[in-house]
Amino acid sequence: MRVMVVDDSPMFRAVMRDILVRVGVTDLIEAGDYEEAVRLYRKKGADIVFMDMVLPGKSGIEVVRALKREDGDVKIIAMSSMVNKKMILDAIDSGAVDFIIKPTNEIVVSNIIQVWGTA
């Protein structure tokens, strides 16, 4: 199973990388913004994408929409530390299958992988 993490914070991507490795993910892609996420997704694909909703330039919602246009089956998990009901509803309406609050932990990520993983 391939997992992509899209977040503009290199520190948070490192935390997610460590968590994902601990829960057994070995095929991991990281992106910091809309352009990089779409480019890497087109090149490599992913089964699950952990997507920060607040990115520089185009928003996480725009990335969700772009990735769903590329592959309607991709499982996108929206993430944000700034949570409000509208953001959650917008993420789900745009194609995300779940929403988690940052910072997250190994238990939450493991559960996400178990529920939405295809491997």
N, CA, C and O atoms as CSV, one atom per row, in Angstrom:
chain,resi,resn,atom,element,x,y,z
A,1,MET,N,N,0.842,-1.176,0.000
A,1,MET,CA,C,0.000,0.000,0.000
A,1,MET,C,C,0.888,1.240,0.000
A,1,MET,O,O,1.840,1.342,0.774
A,2,ARG,N,N,0.561,2.171,-0.876
A,2,ARG,CA,C,1.299,3.438,-0.946
A,2,ARG,C,C,0.479,4.535,-0.264
A,2,ARG,O,O,-0.726,4.663,-0.480
A,3,VAL,N,N,1.172,5.324,0.567
A,3,VAL,CA,C,0.536,6.417,1.300
A,3,VAL,C,C,1.243,7.720,0.941
A,3,VAL,O,O,2.470,7.772,0.860
A,4,MET,N,N,0.456,8.768,0.728
A,4,MET,CA,C,0.996,10.099,0.478
A,4,MET,C,C,0.607,11.012,1.631
A,4,MET,O,O,-0.524,10.968,2.115
A,5,VAL,N,N,1.550,11.838,2.066
A,5,VAL,CA,C,1.283,12.859,3.076
A,5,VAL,C,C,1.500,14.214,2.423
A,5,VAL,O,O,2.583,14.492,1.908
A,6,VAL,N,N,0.474,15.057,2.442
A,6,VAL,CA,C,0.564,16.399,1.878
A,6,VAL,C,C,0.406,17.396,3.022
A,6,VAL,O,O,-0.665,17.521,3.615
A,7,ASP,N,N,1.496,18.102,3.318
A,7,ASP,CA,C,1.488,19.094,4.394
A,7,ASP,C,C,2.637,20.047,4.127
A,7,ASP,O,O,3.722,19.616,3.736
A,8,ASP,N,N,2.413,21.338,4.333
A,8,ASP,CA,C,3.469,22.315,4.071
A,8,ASP,C,C,4.526,22.360,5.178
A,8,ASP,O,O,5.549,23.024,5.017
A,9,SER,N,N,4.301,21.679,6.276
A,9,SER,CA,C,5.267,21.659,7.371
A,9,SER,C,C,6.179,20.443,7.269
A,9,SER,O,O,5.723,19.315,7.455
A,10,PRO,N,N,7.463,20.655,6.975
A,10,PRO,CA,C,8.388,19.517,6.940
A,10,PRO,C,C,8.434,18.774,8.281
A,10,PRO,O,O,8.625,17.558,8.319
A,11,MET,N,N,8.256,19.515,9.377
A,11,MET,CA,C,8.274,18.874,10.693
A,11,MET,C,C,7.079,17.928,10.854
A,11,MET,O,O,7.235,16.812,11.349
A,12,PHE,N,N,5.894,18.370,10.439
A,12,PHE,CA,C,4.731,17.491,10.559
A,12,PHE,C,C,4.856,16.302,9.620
A,12,PHE,O,O,4.477,15.189,9.985
A,13,ARG,N,N,5.388,16.518,8.405
A,13,ARG,CA,C,5.592,15.382,7.497
A,13,ARG,C,C,6.535,14.358,8.128
A,13,ARG,O,O,6.325,13.153,7.986
A,14,ALA,N,N,7.568,14.827,8.821
A,14,ALA,CA,C,8.502,13.911,9.493
A,14,ALA,C,C,7.790,13.127,10.597
A,14,ALA,O,O,8.018,11.927,10.750
A,15,VAL,N,N,6.936,13.795,11.360
A,15,VAL,CA,C,6.163,13.114,12.406
A,15,VAL,C,C,5.262,12.048,11.771
A,15,VAL,O,O,5.210,10.914,12.246
A,16,MET,N,N,4.562,12.412,10.708
A,16,MET,CA,C,3.691,11.449,10.030
A,16,MET,C,C,4.498,10.293,9.454
A,16,MET,O,O,4.067,9.143,9.533
A,17,ARG,N,N,5.659,10.579,8.878
A,17,ARG,CA,C,6.515,9.528,8.336
A,17,ARG,C,C,6.869,8.526,9.434
A,17,ARG,O,O,6.769,7.316,9.230
A,18,ASP,N,N,7.282,9.030,10.598
A,18,ASP,CA,C,7.635,8.154,11.713
A,18,ASP,C,C,6.441,7.314,12.156
A,18,ASP,O,O,6.578,6.111,12.379
A,19,ILE,N,N,5.280,7.933,12.282
A,19,ILE,CA,C,4.073,7.208,12.691
A,19,ILE,C,C,3.720,6.133,11.662
A,19,ILE,O,O,3.442,4.988,12.018
A,20,LEU,N,N,3.735,6.512,10.395
A,20,LEU,CA,C,3.356,5.569,9.344
A,20,LEU,C,C,4.308,4.378,9.287
A,20,LEU,O,O,3.868,3.246,9.088
A,21,VAL,N,N,5.583,4.618,9.458
A,21,VAL,CA,C,6.554,3.515,9.487
A,21,VAL,C,C,6.252,2.592,10.667
A,21,VAL,O,O,6.295,1.370,10.527
A,22,ARG,N,N,5.951,3.167,11.813
A,22,ARG,CA,C,5.646,2.348,13.001
A,22,ARG,C,C,4.393,1.500,12.821
A,22,ARG,O,O,4.280,0.431,13.420
A,23,VAL,N,N,3.449,1.966,11.999
A,23,VAL,CA,C,2.234,1.167,11.786
A,23,VAL,C,C,2.353,0.262,10.559
A,23,VAL,O,O,1.379,-0.372,10.154
A,24,GLY,N,N,3.547,0.205,9.970
A,24,GLY,CA,C,3.806,-0.761,8.913
A,24,GLY,C,C,3.806,-0.258,7.491
A,24,GLY,O,O,3.937,-1.058,6.565
A,25,VAL,N,N,3.666,1.029,7.282
A,25,VAL,CA,C,3.694,1.578,5.918
A,25,VAL,C,C,5.149,1.719,5.480
A,25,VAL,O,O,5.952,2.347,6.170
A,26,THR,N,N,5.482,1.140,4.345
A,26,THR,CA,C,6.860,1.220,3.841
A,26,THR,C,C,6.960,1.991,2.525
A,26,THR,O,O,8.055,2.381,2.119
A,27,ASP,N,N,5.838,2.211,1.865
A,27,ASP,CA,C,5.825,2.937,0.594
A,27,ASP,C,C,5.160,4.288,0.835
A,27,ASP,O,O,3.935,4.379,0.914
A,28,LEU,N,N,5.971,5.331,0.952
A,28,LEU,CA,C,5.489,6.637,1.383
A,28,LEU,C,C,5.980,7.737,0.455
A,28,LEU,O,O,7.145,7.758,0.058
A,29,ILE,N,N,5.076,8.649,0.115
A,29,ILE,CA,C,5.374,9.819,-0.707
A,29,ILE,C,C,5.004,11.053,0.103
A,29,ILE,O,O,4.019,11.039,0.841
A,30,GLU,N,N,5.787,12.117,-0.029
A,30,GLU,CA,C,5.496,13.363,0.681
A,30,GLU,C,C,5.447,14.522,-0.299
A,30,GLU,O,O,6.208,14.575,-1.265
A,31,ALA,N,N,4.528,15.455,-0.028
A,31,ALA,CA,C,4.418,16.664,-0.837
A,31,ALA,C,C,4.113,17.839,0.085
A,31,ALA,O,O,3.499,17.677,1.140
A,32,GLY,N,N,4.558,19.036,-0.338
A,32,GLY,CA,C,4.386,20.214,0.487
A,32,GLY,C,C,3.355,21.209,0.009
A,32,GLY,O,O,3.018,22.147,0.732
A,33,ASP,N,N,2.834,21.018,-1.227
A,33,ASP,CA,C,1.854,21.972,-1.744
A,33,ASP,C,C,1.045,21.326,-2.869
A,33,ASP,O,O,1.260,20.168,-3.226
A,34,TYR,N,N,0.119,22.100,-3.412
A,34,TYR,CA,C,-0.785,21.619,-4.464
A,34,TYR,C,C,-0.021,21.050,-5.652
A,34,TYR,O,O,-0.254,19.910,-6.052
A,35,GLU,N,N,0.885,21.835,-6.215
A,35,GLU,CA,C,1.579,21.424,-7.427
A,35,GLU,C,C,2.365,20.134,-7.221
A,35,GLU,O,O,2.305,19.223,-8.047
A,36,GLU,N,N,3.104,20.063,-6.110
A,36,GLU,CA,C,3.900,18.874,-5.834
A,36,GLU,C,C,2.993,17.660,-5.602
A,36,GLU,O,O,3.293,16.562,-6.073
A,37,ALA,N,N,1.904,17.851,-4.891
A,37,ALA,CA,C,0.985,16.743,-4.618
A,37,ALA,C,C,0.396,16.186,-5.910
A,37,ALA,O,O,0.382,14.971,-6.109
A,38,VAL,N,N,-0.086,17.054,-6.783
A,38,VAL,CA,C,-0.693,16.594,-8.033
A,38,VAL,C,C,0.353,15.936,-8.923
A,38,VAL,O,O,0.092,14.890,-9.518
A,39,ARG,N,N,1.532,16.540,-9.019
A,39,ARG,CA,C,2.604,15.973,-9.855
A,39,ARG,C,C,3.002,14.580,-9.371
A,39,ARG,O,O,3.091,13.645,-10.167
A,40,LEU,N,N,3.242,14.443,-8.061
A,40,LEU,CA,C,3.656,13.153,-7.519
A,40,LEU,C,C,2.536,12.120,-7.600
A,40,LEU,O,O,2.795,10.940,-7.837
A,41,TYR,N,N,1.294,12.558,-7.405
A,41,TYR,CA,C,0.188,11.614,-7.514
A,41,TYR,C,C,0.076,11.089,-8.945
A,41,TYR,O,O,-0.119,9.892,-9.152
A,42,ARG,N,N,0.196,11.968,-9.920
A,42,ARG,CA,C,0.122,11.532,-11.320
A,42,ARG,C,C,1.246,10.561,-11.655
A,42,ARG,O,O,1.052,9.615,-12.419
A,43,LYS,N,N,2.407,10.796,-11.088
A,43,LYS,CA,C,3.587,9.970,-11.387
A,43,LYS,C,C,3.554,8.634,-10.647
A,43,LYS,O,O,3.892,7.601,-11.225
A,44,LYS,N,N,3.146,8.642,-9.364
A,44,LYS,CA,C,3.281,7.449,-8.531
A,44,LYS,C,C,1.975,6.885,-7.998
A,44,LYS,O,O,1.901,5.696,-7.687
A,45,GLY,N,N,0.944,7.715,-7.887
A,45,GLY,CA,C,-0.318,7.271,-7.309
A,45,GLY,C,C,-0.186,7.025,-5.816
A,45,GLY,O,O,0.912,7.090,-5.262
A,46,ALA,N,N,-1.302,6.743,-5.171
A,46,ALA,CA,C,-1.325,6.411,-3.753
A,46,ALA,C,C,-2.681,5.791,-3.437
A,46,ALA,O,O,-3.685,6.092,-4.083
A,47,ASP,N,N,-2.690,4.927,-2.439
A,47,ASP,CA,C,-3.942,4.320,-2.006
A,47,ASP,C,C,-4.661,5.199,-0.990
A,47,ASP,O,O,-5.886,5.320,-1.001
A,48,ILE,N,N,-3.860,5.816,-0.105
A,48,ILE,CA,C,-4.390,6.718,0.918
A,48,ILE,C,C,-3.572,7.999,0.885
A,48,ILE,O,O,-2.346,7.958,0.780
A,49,VAL,N,N,-4.254,9.139,0.975
A,49,VAL,CA,C,-3.582,10.433,1.018
A,49,VAL,C,C,-4.025,11.152,2.296
A,49,VAL,O,O,-5.215,11.392,2.502
A,50,PHE,N,N,-3.056,11.491,3.150
A,50,PHE,CA,C,-3.309,12.337,4.311
A,50,PHE,C,C,-3.087,13.776,3.862
A,50,PHE,O,O,-1.966,14.157,3.524
A,51,MET,N,N,-4.156,14.578,3.858
A,51,MET,CA,C,-4.143,15.893,3.226
A,51,MET,C,C,-4.401,17.025,4.213
A,51,MET,O,O,-5.485,17.123,4.789
A,52,ASP,N,N,-3.398,17.875,4.404
A,52,ASP,CA,C,-3.605,19.073,5.215
A,52,ASP,C,C,-4.565,19.997,4.474
A,52,ASP,O,O,-4.443,20.173,3.262
A,53,MET,N,N,-5.501,20.578,5.179
A,53,MET,CA,C,-6.480,21.454,4.553
A,53,MET,C,C,-5.978,22.876,4.367
A,53,MET,O,O,-6.516,23.615,3.543
A,54,VAL,N,N,-4.957,23.271,5.119
A,54,VAL,CA,C,-4.447,24.637,5.027
A,54,VAL,C,C,-3.044,24.571,4.428
A,54,VAL,O,O,-2.087,24.189,5.100
A,55,LEU,N,N,-2.937,24.948,3.158
A,55,LEU,CA,C,-1.670,24.922,2.426
A,55,LEU,C,C,-1.406,26.292,1.828
A,55,LEU,O,O,-2.339,27.072,1.636
A,56,PRO,N,N,-0.151,26.599,1.531
A,56,PRO,CA,C,0.126,27.856,0.826
A,56,PRO,C,C,-0.388,27.770,-0.614
A,56,PRO,O,O,-0.369,26.696,-1.214
A,57,GLY,N,N,-0.836,28.866,-1.156
A,57,GLY,CA,C,-1.364,28.847,-2.523
A,57,GLY,C,C,-2.738,28.212,-2.534
A,57,GLY,O,O,-3.642,28.658,-1.828
A,58,LYS,N,N,-2.896,27.170,-3.334
A,58,LYS,CA,C,-4.180,26.483,-3.419
A,58,LYS,C,C,-4.420,25.662,-2.155
A,58,LYS,O,O,-3.495,25.080,-1.589
A,59,SER,N,N,-5.666,25.629,-1.732
A,59,SER,CA,C,-6.022,24.976,-0.466
A,59,SER,C,C,-6.018,23.457,-0.577
A,59,SER,O,O,-5.957,22.891,-1.668
A,60,GLY,N,N,-6.084,22.818,0.583
A,60,GLY,CA,C,-6.213,21.376,0.625
A,60,GLY,C,C,-7.481,20.892,-0.065
A,60,GLY,O,O,-7.487,19.826,-0.679
A,61,ILE,N,N,-8.550,21.669,0.033
A,61,ILE,CA,C,-9.799,21.323,-0.654
A,61,ILE,C,C,-9.564,21.233,-2.156
A,61,ILE,O,O,-10.073,20.327,-2.815
A,62,GLU,N,N,-8.787,22.178,-2.700
A,62,GLU,CA,C,-8.488,22.147,-4.136
A,62,GLU,C,C,-7.641,20.935,-4.499
A,62,GLU,O,O,-7.804,20.373,-5.582
A,63,VAL,N,N,-6.739,20.524,-3.611
A,63,VAL,CA,C,-5.938,19.326,-3.859
A,63,VAL,C,C,-6.840,18.091,-3.830
A,63,VAL,O,O,-6.714,17.206,-4.676
A,64,VAL,N,N,-7.743,18.034,-2.859
A,64,VAL,CA,C,-8.682,16.909,-2.781
A,64,VAL,C,C,-9.437,16.783,-4.101
A,64,VAL,O,O,-9.524,15.693,-4.666
A,65,ARG,N,N,-9.970,17.866,-4.581
A,65,ARG,CA,C,-10.738,17.838,-5.837
A,65,ARG,C,C,-9.878,17.381,-7.007
A,65,ARG,O,O,-10.318,16.578,-7.830
A,66,ALA,N,N,-8.647,17.895,-7.081
A,66,ALA,CA,C,-7.747,17.529,-8.178
A,66,ALA,C,C,-7.400,16.043,-8.138
A,66,ALA,O,O,-7.401,15.382,-9.176
A,67,LEU,N,N,-7.105,15.517,-6.962
A,67,LEU,CA,C,-6.748,14.103,-6.854
A,67,LEU,C,C,-7.951,13.206,-7.140
A,67,LEU,O,O,-7.799,12.144,-7.744
A,68,LYS,N,N,-9.136,13.621,-6.715
A,68,LYS,CA,C,-10.332,12.834,-7.018
A,68,LYS,C,C,-10.636,12.834,-8.516
A,68,LYS,O,O,-11.169,11.856,-9.039
A,69,ARG,N,N,-10.295,13.939,-9.215
A,69,ARG,CA,C,-10.449,13.945,-10.674
A,69,ARG,C,C,-9.476,12.957,-11.317
A,69,ARG,O,O,-9.808,12.312,-12.312
A,70,GLU,N,N,-8.279,12.841,-10.748
A,70,GLU,CA,C,-7.283,11.900,-11.263
A,70,GLU,C,C,-7.709,10.454,-11.021
A,70,GLU,O,O,-7.540,9.589,-11.881
A,71,ASP,N,N,-8.269,10.207,-9.829
A,71,ASP,CA,C,-8.612,8.838,-9.430
A,71,ASP,C,C,-9.762,8.897,-8.429
A,71,ASP,O,O,-9.564,9.238,-7.263
A,72,GLY,N,N,-10.932,8.571,-8.883
A,72,GLY,CA,C,-12.101,8.638,-8.022
A,72,GLY,C,C,-12.068,7.676,-6.844
A,72,GLY,O,O,-12.844,7.826,-5.900
A,73,ASP,N,N,-11.173,6.684,-6.889
A,73,ASP,CA,C,-11.112,5.690,-5.822
A,73,ASP,C,C,-10.111,6.019,-4.716
A,73,ASP,O,O,-10.076,5.337,-3.693
A,74,VAL,N,N,-9.297,7.060,-4.912
A,74,VAL,CA,C,-8.289,7.381,-3.893
A,74,VAL,C,C,-8.983,7.739,-2.583
A,74,VAL,O,O,-9.988,8.449,-2.567
A,75,LYS,N,N,-8.424,7.232,-1.490
A,75,LYS,CA,C,-8.968,7.508,-0.156
A,75,LYS,C,C,-8.198,8.685,0.434
A,75,LYS,O,O,-7.014,8.560,0.746
A,76,ILE,N,N,-8.860,9.816,0.588
A,76,ILE,CA,C,-8.214,11.025,1.100
A,76,ILE,C,C,-8.700,11.283,2.521
A,76,ILE,O,O,-9.899,11.335,2.793
A,77,ILE,N,N,-7.732,11.441,3.412
A,77,ILE,CA,C,-8.008,11.739,4.810
A,77,ILE,C,C,-7.638,13.195,5.033
A,77,ILE,O,O,-6.458,13.545,5.018
A,78,ALA,N,N,-8.620,14.035,5.238
A,78,ALA,CA,C,-8.378,15.453,5.474
A,78,ALA,C,C,-7.833,15.637,6.886
A,78,ALA,O,O,-8.217,14.920,7.810
A,79,MET,N,N,-6.923,16.619,7.043
A,79,MET,CA,C,-6.338,16.901,8.356
A,79,MET,C,C,-6.227,18.403,8.538
A,79,MET,O,O,-5.998,19.143,7.582
A,80,SER,N,N,-6.392,18.841,9.774
A,80,SER,CA,C,-6.149,20.240,10.090
A,80,SER,C,C,-6.070,20.422,11.592
A,80,SER,O,O,-6.688,19.686,12.361
A,81,SER,N,N,-5.295,21.420,11.994
A,81,SER,CA,C,-5.273,21.803,13.407
A,81,SER,C,C,-6.296,22.908,13.667
A,81,SER,O,O,-6.663,23.169,14.813
A,82,MET,N,N,-6.751,23.553,12.596
A,82,MET,CA,C,-7.766,24.605,12.706
A,82,MET,C,C,-9.086,24.014,12.211
A,82,MET,O,O,-9.374,24.023,11.015
A,83,VAL,N,N,-9.868,23.511,13.136
A,83,VAL,CA,C,-11.051,22.754,12.751
A,83,VAL,C,C,-12.315,23.554,13.011
A,83,VAL,O,O,-12.506,24.155,14.068
A,84,ASN,N,N,-13.163,23.533,12.004
A,84,ASN,CA,C,-14.516,24.056,12.177
A,84,ASN,C,C,-15.453,23.199,11.331
A,84,ASN,O,O,-15.018,22.500,10.416
A,85,LYS,N,N,-16.716,23.260,11.643
A,85,LYS,CA,C,-17.696,22.402,10.980
A,85,LYS,C,C,-17.689,22.599,9.461
A,85,LYS,O,O,-17.787,21.626,8.714
A,86,LYS,N,N,-17.576,23.833,9.003
A,86,LYS,CA,C,-17.583,24.105,7.564
A,86,LYS,C,C,-16.399,23.435,6.873
A,86,LYS,O,O,-16.552,22.871,5.790
A,87,MET,N,N,-15.220,23.493,7.494
A,87,MET,CA,C,-14.042,22.872,6.895
A,87,MET,C,C,-14.238,21.361,6.759
A,87,MET,O,O,-13.915,20.780,5.723
A,88,ILE,N,N,-14.760,20.738,7.796
A,88,ILE,CA,C,-14.995,19.295,7.756
A,88,ILE,C,C,-16.001,18.953,6.661
A,88,ILE,O,O,-15.769,18.037,5.871
A,89,LEU,N,N,-17.107,19.675,6.610
A,89,LEU,CA,C,-18.122,19.411,5.592
A,89,LEU,C,C,-17.588,19.665,4.184
A,89,LEU,O,O,-17.872,18.892,3.269
A,90,ASP,N,N,-16.817,20.739,4.000
A,90,ASP,CA,C,-16.222,21.027,2.687
A,90,ASP,C,C,-15.275,19.910,2.259
A,90,ASP,O,O,-15.273,19.508,1.096
A,91,ALA,N,N,-14.470,19.409,3.198
A,91,ALA,CA,C,-13.528,18.331,2.873
A,91,ALA,C,C,-14.282,17.076,2.438
A,91,ALA,O,O,-13.941,16.464,1.426
A,92,ILE,N,N,-15.295,16.696,3.194
A,92,ILE,CA,C,-16.076,15.498,2.865
A,92,ILE,C,C,-16.837,15.701,1.555
A,92,ILE,O,O,-16.877,14.801,0.716
A,93,ASP,N,N,-17.439,16.873,1.377
A,93,ASP,CA,C,-18.163,17.166,0.128
A,93,ASP,C,C,-17.245,17.147,-1.086
A,93,ASP,O,O,-17.691,16.845,-2.193
A,94,SER,N,N,-15.976,17.466,-0.893
A,94,SER,CA,C,-15.013,17.499,-1.998
A,94,SER,C,C,-14.453,16.122,-2.325
A,94,SER,O,O,-13.813,15.939,-3.360
A,95,GLY,N,N,-14.690,15.157,-1.448
A,95,GLY,CA,C,-14.238,13.800,-1.754
A,95,GLY,C,C,-13.399,13.128,-0.691
A,95,GLY,O,O,-13.057,11.955,-0.843
A,96,ALA,N,N,-13.053,13.824,0.382
A,96,ALA,CA,C,-12.326,13.173,1.475
A,96,ALA,C,C,-13.243,12.139,2.124
A,96,ALA,O,O,-14.456,12.331,2.204
A,97,VAL,N,N,-12.646,11.040,2.585
A,97,VAL,CA,C,-13.451,9.991,3.212
A,97,VAL,C,C,-13.445,10.085,4.731
A,97,VAL,O,O,-14.252,9.441,5.401
A,98,ASP,N,N,-12.532,10.888,5.272
A,98,ASP,CA,C,-12.416,10.991,6.721
A,98,ASP,C,C,-11.723,12.304,7.058
A,98,ASP,O,O,-11.175,12.970,6.180
A,99,PHE,N,N,-11.752,12.669,8.328
A,99,PHE,CA,C,-11.128,13.912,8.791
A,99,PHE,C,C,-10.494,13.636,10.139
A,99,PHE,O,O,-11.135,13.079,11.031
A,100,ILE,N,N,-9.225,14.027,10.292
A,100,ILE,CA,C,-8.566,13.900,11.594
A,100,ILE,C,C,-7.986,15.248,12.010
A,100,ILE,O,O,-7.646,16.096,11.185
A,101,ILE,N,N,-7.891,15.405,13.319
A,101,ILE,CA,C,-7.372,16.646,13.884
A,101,ILE,C,C,-5.876,16.497,14.134
A,101,ILE,O,O,-5.421,15.485,14.668
A,102,LYS,N,N,-5.120,17.518,13.741
A,102,LYS,CA,C,-3.681,17.554,13.998
A,102,LYS,C,C,-3.422,18.282,15.309
A,102,LYS,O,O,-4.160,19.212,15.631
A,103,PRO,N,N,-2.421,17.907,16.070
A,103,PRO,CA,C,-1.537,16.779,15.777
A,103,PRO,C,C,-2.274,15.474,16.003
A,103,PRO,O,O,-3.255,15.423,16.745
A,104,THR,N,N,-1.796,14.419,15.361
A,104,THR,CA,C,-2.430,13.115,15.483
A,104,THR,C,C,-1.493,12.173,16.224
A,104,THR,O,O,-0.446,12.586,16.723
A,105,ASN,N,N,-1.877,10.910,16.288
A,105,ASN,CA,C,-1.029,9.947,16.978
A,105,ASN,C,C,-1.096,8.591,16.291
A,105,ASN,O,O,-1.862,8.390,15.349
A,106,GLU,N,N,-0.287,7.678,16.775
A,106,GLU,CA,C,-0.162,6.365,16.158
A,106,GLU,C,C,-1.478,5.582,16.166
A,106,GLU,O,O,-1.781,4.875,15.205
A,107,ILE,N,N,-2.247,5.700,17.224
A,107,ILE,CA,C,-3.511,4.968,17.306
A,107,ILE,C,C,-4.477,5.443,16.227
A,107,ILE,O,O,-5.087,4.629,15.534
A,108,VAL,N,N,-4.614,6.750,16.085
A,108,VAL,CA,C,-5.516,7.304,15.067
A,108,VAL,C,C,-5.059,6.893,13.670
A,108,VAL,O,O,-5.872,6.444,12.862
A,109,VAL,N,N,-3.769,7.041,13.378
A,109,VAL,CA,C,-3.251,6.709,12.047
A,109,VAL,C,C,-3.401,5.213,11.778
A,109,VAL,O,O,-3.780,4.823,10.674
A,110,SER,N,N,-3.115,4.388,12.749
A,110,SER,CA,C,-3.276,2.943,12.585
A,110,SER,C,C,-4.724,2.590,12.271
A,110,SER,O,O,-4.987,1.763,11.398
A,111,ASN,N,N,-5.662,3.209,12.977
A,111,ASN,CA,C,-7.079,2.957,12.708
A,111,ASN,C,C,-7.463,3.396,11.303
A,111,ASN,O,O,-8.214,2.699,10.621
A,112,ILE,N,N,-6.958,4.541,10.863
A,112,ILE,CA,C,-7.234,5.020,9.500
A,112,ILE,C,C,-6.726,4.016,8.474
A,112,ILE,O,O,-7.432,3.682,7.523
A,113,ILE,N,N,-5.498,3.535,8.668
A,113,ILE,CA,C,-4.913,2.564,7.736
A,113,ILE,C,C,-5.749,1.287,7.718
A,113,ILE,O,O,-5.992,0.725,6.651
A,114,GLN,N,N,-6.188,0.826,8.878
A,114,GLN,CA,C,-7.007,-0.391,8.945
A,114,GLN,C,C,-8.351,-0.201,8.260
A,114,GLN,O,O,-8.816,-1.090,7.547
A,115,VAL,N,N,-8.974,0.946,8.467
A,115,VAL,CA,C,-10.308,1.172,7.898
A,115,VAL,C,C,-10.243,1.412,6.393
A,115,VAL,O,O,-11.037,0.846,5.642
A,116,TRP,N,N,-9.295,2.252,5.944
A,116,TRP,CA,C,-9.292,2.698,4.550
A,116,TRP,C,C,-8.223,2.046,3.680
A,116,TRP,O,O,-8.247,2.202,2.459
A,117,GLY,N,N,-7.283,1.317,4.286
A,117,GLY,CA,C,-6.207,0.693,3.511
A,117,GLY,C,C,-6.708,-0.418,2.622
A,117,GLY,O,O,-7.710,-1.069,2.918
A,118,THR,N,N,-6.012,-0.624,1.547
A,118,THR,CA,C,-6.413,-1.651,0.579
A,118,THR,C,C,-5.493,-2.848,0.629
A,118,THR,O,O,-5.748,-3.847,-0.043
A,119,ALA,N,N,-4.418,-2.771,1.416
A,119,ALA,CA,C,-3.468,-3.897,1.468
A,119,ALA,C,C,-3.785,-4.798,2.639
A,119,ALA,O,O,-3.099,-5.798,2.852
